[in-house]
């Protein structure tokens, strides 16, 4: 398990994910490197590398508390959008499979609102979690397409 500092800059997140993607490229195999990168099942880090990188990219604006690439868990700290400072969100993203599939990603969100100086738990709309999962999946598919054509 790897703990990241509260402010993990976006360029470092991308570089970290790219380094993990390329970690297995030194092996001698009959398959070309491009086929390895384009495969829907990239497992050098314990989970699908496209879903992992897409997840980090998607939450790069939020401070990270935990990023465990072997277990496939990303936990953010509380984040308040500057335009709505009385509301904050916290996410846990879990990658459940080594394949790039729609059911291989799960997002859990917590939301709090500030009332009289105290944070109070508030409901999260189901479509919010679904939208985040869709964004991550679309980004992962884009990364895979880029590896195929790149």
Number of C-alpha atoms within 10 A of each C-alpha: 11 10 12 13 11 13 13 16 14 16 11 11 16 16 12 13 21 14 11 18 21 13 12 16 15 8 8 9 9 6 8 10 15 13 11 18 21 18 17 19 17 20 18 17 19 16 25 28 29 31 32 28 23 22 26 23 18 16 19 19 15 23 19 25 18 18 20 18 22 15 15 23 20 22 22 21 17 17 17 17 12 9 7 9 11 15 20 20 18 18 21 18 23 22 25 18 19 20 19 23 16 14 12 17 22 17 20 17 18 15 19 19 19 14 10 7 8 10 14 12 13 14 10 14 10 10 9 13 17 14 12 21 22 14 15 27 22 15 19 24 18 14 19 20 13 12 16 14 8 9
